[in-house]
């Protein structure tokens, strides 16, 4: 079965609230308050369709800009067998070296690779999970990822609600950073409140989303050590690898990064400087082929792989890896990420995702061709 045609069949805007949290642009007052999707330049999404020579159709949702970039590259994989995902990834990576290597080009390459997986598995009548090793367990732990800054009592109430839903792991966001003279105190206040509410038996992580610098991070992490956080996520800019090395050597809080890193080379660099939790995304980092390679490298370093978001593509990967390598996945309880066209996106039950069943990525899409 061969790749015959790739199309962008629909686009739409993403509606999200402007949840507050520290962002790398907070040093400037020029930009307005933004939703997480807008801050990631992903507030418009697209649905891509791959049609094979036998009429089998595969689908992938990605950002609109990634979808249109994928269309500009699709010619390079037309005529390949849908099973040639390794060839497609390497060919597209090499083709885009002059202008790509990271960012939107890797998002586009990821979408094309995932389209090939979805269509191939649908032709075979099996799930993608079954072709990448099969399930290693019946269920995968989900951590509730939200807890954006808000009044303390409301924050505690939200954390308590996740406990009542069965979640035993959570991730919160920070309100401030180096631009704020009271940033350390404001950040500690919200961490203290949530930790007091959920107790020490709950795994609690916190996300700085690339918004701090080394000096602030050193001060902040030392202040937070007593709260026994599972990790601090992306305290530094993605390219500040020496900063990560310094943080890892001078603080005791585990560091997580990888959401904004690409291909296997970036993840090896992160592991080399002391990051112990890497967070690739099948939709961004290079598809399933890349995530499987990252898992192998991380295992050799004794590190965890916890994918960025629990989109359906990452979920199939997580189920195929042993729990000691991929212990849990992220769940966004207040908005969906790249599941805006999905009719039946996977949802956790009592804090766990269960094995996806069906063909391909096991998701049905609203495929009416439209733009809204």
C-alpha atoms as one frame of an Amber mdcrd trajectory, in Angstrom:
protein
   0.000   0.000   0.000   1.424   3.345  -1.073   1.009   7.007  -0.181  -1.110
   8.466  -2.971  -2.311  11.854  -1.748  -2.116  14.073   1.330  -4.679  16.822
   1.867  -5.657  19.390   4.457  -9.377  18.729   4.778 -10.431  21.112   7.555
  -9.249  23.929   9.783 -10.818  25.582  12.808 -10.076  27.974  15.625  -9.437
  26.722  19.155 -11.452  28.249  21.975  -9.625  28.346  25.311  -9.690  30.614
  28.322  -6.704  32.873  28.987  -5.406  30.879  31.938  -2.633  32.796  33.742
   0.842  31.262  34.092   4.447  32.369  33.699   5.602  32.574  30.076   8.915
  33.470  28.391   7.285  36.610  26.958   6.319  37.951  30.401   9.416  40.162
  30.411   7.500  42.419  28.003   4.146  44.118  28.410   3.472  44.426  24.681
   1.553  41.159  24.325  -1.975  40.670  25.698  -3.103  37.872  27.970  -3.165
  34.642  25.953  -4.621  31.151  26.143  -2.194  28.199  26.222  -3.017  27.459
  22.582  -2.380  31.052  21.520   0.859  31.204  23.509   2.027  28.093  21.621
   0.897  29.619  18.283  -1.515  26.707  17.960  -4.866  28.449  18.320  -5.845
  27.283  14.847  -5.728  23.577  14.066  -5.980  21.496  10.924  -7.005  17.965
  10.027  -4.733  16.208   7.531  -5.820  13.208   5.459  -3.605  10.639   3.743
  -5.232   8.517   1.037  -3.473   5.375  -0.161  -3.549   3.795  -3.596  -6.115
   1.344  -2.189  -8.373   4.073  -0.812  -7.490   3.652   2.869  -7.552   6.967
   4.728  -5.418   8.055   7.656  -5.972  11.216   9.707  -3.865  13.415  11.969
  -4.721  16.673  13.726  -2.017  19.293  14.121  -1.731  23.078  14.200  -2.811
  24.882  11.052   0.676  26.213  10.358   2.159  22.721  10.792  -0.544  21.283
   8.558   0.182  23.725   5.762   3.915  23.131   6.134   3.275  19.382   5.930
   1.427  19.909   2.650   4.473  21.682   1.227   6.601  18.615   2.053   4.134
  15.880   1.145   5.498  15.422  -2.373   8.667  13.914  -0.917   6.875  10.878
   0.521   4.242  10.312  -2.170   4.787   6.863  -3.631   6.390   5.437  -0.483
   4.861   2.370   1.112   2.962   3.363   4.235   5.193   0.960   6.168   8.284
   3.039   5.329   7.981   5.393   8.291  11.680   5.194   9.152  12.638   6.141
   5.605  10.089   8.962   5.548  11.355  10.450   8.808  15.002  10.380   7.771
  14.302  11.632   4.251  12.175  14.553   5.443  14.655  15.470   8.175  17.505
  15.580   5.664  15.397  17.429   3.099  14.592  20.224   5.554  18.073  20.622
   7.075  18.711  23.997   5.352  15.609  25.582   6.909  14.326  23.095   9.467
  15.815  20.778  12.107  13.480  22.092  14.831  10.181  23.851  15.386   7.442
  23.932  12.806   9.292  21.773  10.284   9.550  18.952  12.830   5.866  19.437
  13.674   5.074  18.993   9.982   7.352  15.971   9.588   5.767  14.422  12.679
   2.285  14.799  11.202   3.324  13.132   7.947   4.933  10.213   9.774   1.847
   9.729  11.951  -0.409   9.783   8.884   1.569   6.849   7.518   1.152   4.920
  10.774  -2.598   5.540  10.923  -3.269   4.473   7.334  -0.989   1.432   7.467
  -2.567   0.104  10.641  -6.075   0.697   9.313  -5.205  -1.354   6.239  -3.983
  -4.182   8.479  -7.013  -3.846  10.754  -4.941  -3.355  13.900  -4.105  -0.571
  16.336  -0.836   1.341  16.030  -0.023   0.118  19.513   0.004  -3.467  18.265
   2.704  -2.663  15.672   5.087  -0.853  18.014   5.396  -3.664  20.512   1.906
  -4.166  21.883   0.668  -3.163  25.335   2.963  -3.588  28.325   0.084  -3.068
  30.797  -3.676  -2.754  31.008  -3.682   0.867  32.128  -1.340   3.855  32.280
  -1.363   6.360  35.127  -2.509   9.859  34.185  -1.510  13.034  35.958  -3.955
  15.935  36.060  -2.215  18.883  34.446  -3.697  22.308  35.140  -3.682  24.158
  38.495  -3.047  27.533  36.909  -2.536  30.448  39.330  -5.700  31.646  41.059
  -6.763  32.648  44.589  -5.358  30.153  47.081  -8.661  28.702  48.249  -9.785
  28.153  44.656  -6.462  26.498  43.873  -6.847  24.151  46.830 -10.404  23.342
  45.799  -9.240  22.428  42.289  -6.515  20.147  43.662  -9.011  18.482  45.996
 -11.339  17.912  43.042  -8.613  15.984  41.210  -8.107  13.806  44.274 -11.818
  13.048  44.328 -11.643  12.061  40.645  -8.993   9.465  41.460  -5.828  11.247
  40.334  -2.714  10.477  42.372  -0.429  12.803  40.407  -0.805  16.462  39.399
   1.083  19.296  37.760   0.669  22.966  38.535   1.811  26.225  36.919   3.810
  29.083  38.398   2.490  32.646  38.569   5.778  34.523  38.336   9.435  34.761
  37.380  12.563  36.963  37.371  10.674  40.064  36.218   8.862  40.166  39.587
  10.704  41.256  42.749   8.394  38.986  44.751   8.453  36.167  42.211  10.090
  33.612  44.500   7.596  34.276  47.287   4.573  34.184  44.959   5.697  30.894
  43.432   6.374  29.281  46.793   2.972  30.355  48.068   1.051  28.396  45.427
   3.281  25.315  45.735   2.893  25.321  49.518  -0.882  25.606  49.216  -1.270
  22.689  46.823   1.180  20.469  48.700  -0.663  21.107  51.957  -3.961  20.256
  50.287  -2.954  16.999  48.573  -0.395  15.687  51.056   2.948  14.062  50.381
   1.485  10.834  49.033   0.470  12.628  45.806   3.071  13.146  43.104   3.219
  16.909  42.492   5.136  18.586  39.656   5.302  22.222  38.531   5.816  23.866
  35.138   7.770  27.098  34.557   7.296  26.918  30.753  10.703  28.304  29.721
  10.161  31.543  31.647  13.024  31.690  34.175  16.783  32.276  34.005  19.579
  30.425  35.796  19.932  32.730  38.810  16.207  32.808  39.500  15.934  29.045
  38.960  18.710  28.308  41.456  17.037  30.447  44.099  13.588  29.044  43.299
  14.524  25.370  43.261  16.429  25.620  46.532  13.376  27.241  48.102  11.123
  24.469  46.771  13.252  21.452  47.730  11.348  20.957  50.998   8.085  20.387
  49.096   9.482  17.241  47.442   8.286  18.017  43.926   8.453  15.206  41.386
   9.998  17.634  38.911  10.300  21.241  37.806   9.491  21.519  34.123  11.266
  23.769  31.627  12.687  26.369  34.027  15.084  27.617  31.325  15.024  28.427
  27.636  15.291  25.254  25.506  18.713  26.248  24.163  20.241  26.963  27.587
  21.789  23.522  27.974  24.657  24.786  30.135  22.080  26.338  32.426  20.415
  22.951  32.794  23.779  21.383  33.567  24.385  23.954  36.305  20.905  23.488
  37.786  21.218  19.712  37.822  24.562  19.875  39.616  23.548  22.446  42.236
  19.972  21.544  43.224  18.158  18.409  44.296  14.881  18.908  42.425  14.525
  16.660  39.335  14.464  18.572  36.047  12.104  17.865  33.156  12.319  19.203
  29.598  11.783  18.151  26.011   8.437  19.593  24.991  10.336  22.077  22.823
  13.148  19.777  21.735  13.383  17.796  18.542  14.780  14.599  17.051  17.018
  12.240  19.028  19.974  14.626  19.151  18.205  17.181  21.333  17.109  14.542
  23.816  20.574  13.058  24.158  21.893  16.561  24.885  19.263  17.028  27.596
  20.180  13.731  29.212  23.883  14.559  28.997  23.407  17.759  31.029  21.424
  16.112  33.815  17.757  16.305  32.820  16.223  13.106  34.201  12.703  13.371
  32.765  12.351  13.960  29.018   9.038  14.975  27.474   8.874  14.362  23.723
   5.643  14.686  21.765   4.847  12.448  18.793   3.155  15.437  17.134   6.181
  17.699  17.552   9.402  15.778  18.101   9.454  13.517  15.051   6.580  11.057
  15.267   6.506   7.592  16.767   9.862   6.622  15.282  11.576   9.391  17.241
   9.721   8.691  20.490  10.749   5.044  20.374  14.393   6.052  19.878  14.177
   8.568  22.724  12.822   5.844  25.007  15.791   3.608  24.211  18.281   6.392
  24.920  16.500   7.408  28.132  16.508   3.825  29.383  20.297   3.721  29.047
  20.523   6.903  31.163  18.083   5.615  33.787  15.722   8.479  32.941  11.953
   8.689  32.578  10.045   9.534  29.417   6.772  11.325  30.169   5.282  12.590
  26.885   3.999  16.115  26.445   0.188  15.841  26.574  -1.831  12.643  26.313
  -2.832  13.086  22.690  -3.767   9.749  21.170  -0.404   9.371  19.405   1.554
   9.703  22.646  -0.859   7.334  24.364  -0.124   4.470  21.962   3.588   5.040
  22.546   3.166   5.054  26.332   1.288   1.757  26.368   4.037   0.107  24.310
   6.803   1.068  26.762   7.494  -0.509  30.180   6.294   1.414  33.210   9.844
   1.901  34.474  10.556   3.978  31.335   7.168   5.684  30.789   5.537   5.768
  34.238   2.651   8.088  33.384   1.135  10.442  30.826  -0.223  13.963  30.996
  -3.956  14.712  31.000  -5.313  18.219  30.437  -8.697  18.241  32.218  -9.866
  21.705  31.165  -9.087  21.736  27.454  -8.080  19.323  24.717  -4.780  19.493
  22.845  -4.883  18.564  19.148  -8.144  16.666  19.603 -10.519  19.323  18.339
 -11.812  17.212  15.437 -11.878  13.938  17.389 -15.279  12.411  18.079 -14.006
   9.933  20.676 -10.758  11.248  22.213  -9.322   9.022  24.953 -10.266  10.019
  28.500  -8.948   8.690  31.814 -11.046   6.802  34.346 -10.215   7.219  38.036
  -6.776   8.541  37.183  -5.830   5.978  34.523  -5.975   5.607  30.759  -6.954
   2.176  29.487  -5.598   0.435  26.407  -6.898   2.024  23.181  -8.960  -0.357
  21.067  -9.649  -0.151  17.359  -7.773   0.416  14.132  -4.957   2.867  13.520
  -4.863   5.376  16.360  -8.369   4.244  17.391  -9.961   7.675  17.017 -12.835
   8.740  14.781 -12.846  12.253  13.339 -15.386  14.770  12.181 -14.093  14.826
   8.607 -16.615  17.141   6.986 -14.375  19.307   4.835 -14.718  22.795   6.201
 -12.967  25.837   7.578 -14.367  27.707  10.583
